[in-house]
Amino acid sequence: MTQSRITAILTVAAFAAAMWIIEVFDFLLGGVLDHTFGLRAWQTDAPWTVLTAPFMHADFQHLMSNTVPFLVLGSLVALSGLSRFMWTTVIVMVISGVGVWLFSTPGTLTVGASGLVFGYFGYTVLRGIIERRTIDIVIMISVIIFYGTLIWGVLPQQVGISWQAHLFGFIGGLIAAYVLPKTDRPRPITPGPGYGSPGYYS
């Protein structure tokens, strides 16, 4: 495993640890961090919350429900390397956040990492189709088998659950898989002269 992949996987773990540390402080402070760093639909005074809301959670149960799929799917994305993992994360955060901001009821507070979870899900599925490498296809099939039912989360089902974060996170993952460059492959070397042969949870 390359150093880039190892660093990316450690970054996933660090993000998850940060979520837990933040939730402990949020609990001790009576939930003030959620209201400060969560994303409020149609409010223009804090656009940066599209990047902070995924690290906030309503309570420990909410956080626990997101932690395992975040670690699993995030680590699978991390196998693409640190740069691609970080770009995927940012793309998903922005597209999911903008979707939540536009399509949620004005003033609704949304927190949670499941937009990222759905984004990583979308990324791993489409990446297997685009790359067509054995490892990416195996990852794609495994994700579909174990997490395929996630797709139903993009539909409105339960009050208090942000289907907007799920839907636009998934779309963000698909976009990231499509726009980010394919994994570099060795290219044939052509010998030159003189050379030898070659309020909502999410």
N, C-alpha and C positions, 0 to 999 in steps of 0.2 A: 504494500500500500504506500502511495506517495506521501510526502510530507504535506502537500497541499490538502489531500483528503483527510489526513489525520487532524490537521489544524481545523478544517471545516467541521469535522465531527465534534471536536472539542468546543468549537464555537456554538454548535447546537446545544451541547450540554451546558455551556455558560449562559446561553439565553434562557434555558429552562430554570437554571439556578437563580438567575436574576428575577424571573417571574415569582419564584417562591419567596425570595428575600423581600421583594416589593410588596407581596401580599401580606407578609408578616407585619411590615411597617404600616400598611394600609389598615390592617385589623387594629393595630395599637392606636392608630390615629382616628379611628372611627369612620373609615371610608373616605376620608378627604382626598386621598390620592386618586381614587376613581373619578371623582368629580372634577379634579384638576387636570388629569391627563387622559381621561376618557374622551371619546369623540361624540360631539353633539351635532345632530343633523341640522343643516341650514344655518349654523352659526359660523360667522366668518372671522371671529376674533382669535381663533387658535388653530390655524390650518396644520400646524405641526403635530397635532394629536393623531393624525393618520398614522404616524410612526410610533406613537407611544401607547395608543389604546390597546394594541395586541399584547402588551406586557401587563395590562391591568386585568383583574378578575373580580367578579362580584363577591365571591367567598371562596373558601378552601375547597368546597365540593366542586364548584365550577372549575377551579384551577386543576384539581385532580383529574377531572374528565378530559381536560385538554392535554395534560402533561405527557401521557404515554403515546398517543398518536403524534404529538409534536416531535417527541424524541425519535420515534420510529421513522416517520415519513421525512422528517428533517435530516436524519442521518442518511437516508437513501438519496436525498438530493445532494447531500454533502459528498457523496461518492463521485460527483461530477467535478469536485475541486472547490477550493475556497472562493475563488472569484465568481464562479457561476452560482454557487450557493448564495453569496451575498447579494448578487444582482437579482437572483430569483426572489429572495426575501424582500428586497426593496420594491421590486415591480409588483409583487403580490400585495404588500402593505399599501402602496399607493392606489392601485386599482380597486382593491377591496374597500379601502377607506373612502375613496371618492364615491363608489357605489353606495355605501352605507349613508354617506352624507347627503347624496342626492335623493335616494329612494326611501329613506326612513321618514317617519313622521317628524316634522320640524320640532326641534328641542329634545328629541329622544337621545338618551345617553347610551352609547354602545361600548362595551369593553370585552376583551377576550381574544385568545389566540387562535380560535377555530377558523378565522379567515385565512391564517397562515397554513393551518392543517389542510384545508380544502385546496389551497394553492399548491402545496407540496404534492397533494394527491393528483391534481390535474397535471402538474409538471412531470411526475414520474410516469404517468400513463402515456402522455403524448410523446415524451422523450424516447420511450421504447419504440414507438412507431417511426419517429424521425431518424434516430440513430441507427436502428437495426443492428446493433451490436448484441452479442449474446448476453452480456451482463445487463444491458438496459432492457432487453426483452424479458429476461428472468425477473428483474425487478418489477416490470410492468405487470406481468402475470401474477406475481406474488401479491402486489398491491391490490389488484382487482379481486383476487380470491379473499384476502383478509379484510380489505377496507372498501370493497365495492359498494356496500350498502350506504356508504357516505353520500353517494350521489343524490339520494332522496332528501338530504338535508338542504339542497338548494331550493326546495319548494317550501312555501309557507305551510307549516304544520302545527306549531305550538306557540301560543302567546308567550312573549318574553324571550324567544329565541330568534336571533337575527339571521333570517334566511338570506338577507341582503349581503351580509358578510360572507356567508357560505358561497352564494352564487358568484359574487364578484371576486372572491378569493380564488375560486376554481377557474374563472375566466382569466384571472391574472396569472395563474400557474400555466395555463395553456399558452398564453401570450409569451411568457418567459421561455417556455420550451421551444417555441417557434422562432423567436427573434434572436435568442442568444446563439452564438456560433456553435457549430457542431464540434465535437471533440476532435482535436488534431489527430491525424493519422500520418504515419510515416509516408513520405513521398519518394517516388523513385528518383534516383540521382542520375542525371545525364552527364556522362564523363566529358570533360572538355579536353582541349588539346594538351597532350602530355600527361594525362591522368589515366589510371587503370580502370577496371570495371566497377559498377555501382551498388340602559334600562331595560339594553338588550344584551343578552349574552351571545358571545360568538366563539 
